[in-house]
Amino acid sequence: MHMFGAKARILDLSSLDFYRKQLNDFLNAPLGRSFSTIFFIWFALSGWLFRFLIFATWVLPFAGPLLIGAIANNLVIKGACPACQRQFFGYKNQIIRCTSCRNIVWQPEGDFFSKGGRSKSSSTSDPQIIDVDFEEK
């Protein structure tokens, strides 16, 4: 059973446009203008404005590139081709082929973005075994 029921709204761009229009209409009304003015005065006088500016000035320039790098490394896979040992790299959500022997070295399974949502393959083979057919002359 779903937590919000069958009629739960899916947050998409059209609903964001609706909420943005409602917020703009509220802020253009006299009550909205006075609310935003009082909020800004409280934000500035309580010290939160300066805390935010100090955080944005001193912490984000150092933490931003580290966070972007960590996210980028989580989305990338690299390794060596099992056939020719040439290095490969690419995104985890795409099929990756070796540039020298053109073998598929990575193929995503199931839904990439969900934790544990990867579907189990129907084959019963061990993932460490490479099936190779030989031809005798």
WOSUL-V402942 format. One record per helix or strand of 3 or more residues. SS is the DSSP state (H for helix, E for strand). FROM is the first residue (numbers start at 1). LEN is the number of residues. Records with the same first field share a line. If there is no record, write none. Layout:
SS->FROM-LEN + FROM-LEN
This chain:
H->13-16 + 30-16 + 48-11 + 60-16
E->76-5 + 87-5 + 104-3
